Amino acid sequence: MKATITVWGIEMDVEGEYQPSERMTHDYPGCAESFSLDYCFVGGVDIGEMLTSDQKEIIEEAVINNHGADAVRESAMEARADEWRDMQLLAIEYKVE
């Protein structure tokens, strides 16, 4: 998932893995939504290796809270729809009659 956010007054293009929240069931405790930062670009330069774990955590929280959780969810849903479509195309391509 990709997003553009502003943290500490700095615009950043971030990429990472978004996990939507999952509801608790009788057999499963559920989980909160999360974002795991893979890359953080400022001015086209990946600064991810320069960030402390605390800074990464702040950026990850900002992606969910400040960028708009709806936009993050929509991006993740689009990616899953693309994956599903690709799987369907593969199934059609390799269908044996």
C-alpha positions in Angstrom: 0.0 0.0 0.0 1.3 3.5 -0.8 0.4 6.8 0.8 1.6 10.3 1.0 1.6 11.8 4.5 3.0 14.8 6.3 4.8 14.2 9.6 6.9 16.8 11.5 6.1 19.2 8.6 7.8 16.9 6.1 5.9 15.3 3.2 6.7 11.6 2.9 5.8 9.0 0.3 5.5 5.7 2.3 5.0 2.1 1.2 4.1 -0.8 3.5 1.7 -3.5 4.4 -1.7 -2.6 5.7 -3.7 -5.0 7.9 -7.3 -4.1 8.4 -8.9 -4.7 11.8 -10.6 -8.0 12.3 -13.6 -8.6 14.5 -13.5 -10.8 17.5 -15.3 -14.1 17.2 -15.9 -17.0 19.5 -12.7 -18.7 18.4 -10.6 -15.7 17.5 -9.6 -12.6 19.6 -9.5 -10.3 16.5 -6.9 -7.7 15.9 -6.6 -3.9 15.5 -5.7 -2.4 12.1 -2.0 -1.8 11.5 0.5 -0.5 9.0 4.0 -1.9 8.7 6.4 0.6 7.1 8.7 -0.8 4.4 9.9 2.3 2.6 9.8 6.0 3.4 10.8 8.5 0.7 11.5 12.2 1.2 12.3 14.0 -2.0 12.7 10.7 -3.8 15.3 9.4 -1.3 14.5 6.4 0.9 15.2 7.4 4.5 13.8 4.3 6.1 17.3 3.0 7.2 17.9 6.4 9.0 14.7 6.2 11.1 14.6 5.0 14.7 12.0 2.4 15.7 10.1 5.1 17.6 10.1 7.4 14.4 8.9 4.4 12.3 6.1 3.8 14.8 5.0 7.5 14.7 4.9 7.3 10.8 2.9 4.1 10.9 0.4 5.6 13.2 0.2 8.7 11.1 -0.6 6.6 8.0 -3.7 5.2 9.7 -4.8 8.2 11.8 -3.8 11.2 9.8 -3.9 10.0 6.2 -7.4 8.7 6.7 -8.1 5.2 7.6 -10.8 5.1 4.9 -8.3 5.9 2.1 -5.9 3.2 3.6 -8.6 0.7 3.7 -9.7 1.6 0.1 -6.2 1.1 -1.2 -5.9 -2.2 0.6 -9.2 -3.4 -0.8 -8.2 -2.4 -4.3 -5.0 -4.4 -4.0 -6.9 -7.4 -2.8 -9.4 -7.0 -5.7 -6.5 -7.0 -8.1 -5.1 -10.2 -6.5 -8.5 -11.9 -6.7 -8.9 -10.9 -10.4 -5.4 -12.3 -11.1 -6.3 -15.6 -9.4 -9.5 -15.9 -11.4 -7.7 -15.3 -14.6 -5.1 -17.9 -13.7 -7.9 -20.4 -12.9 -9.6 -19.7 -16.3 -6.2 -20.0 -18.1 -5.4 -23.4 -16.5 -8.9 -24.8 -16.5 -9.0 -28.4 -17.7 -12.1 -29.5 -19.5 
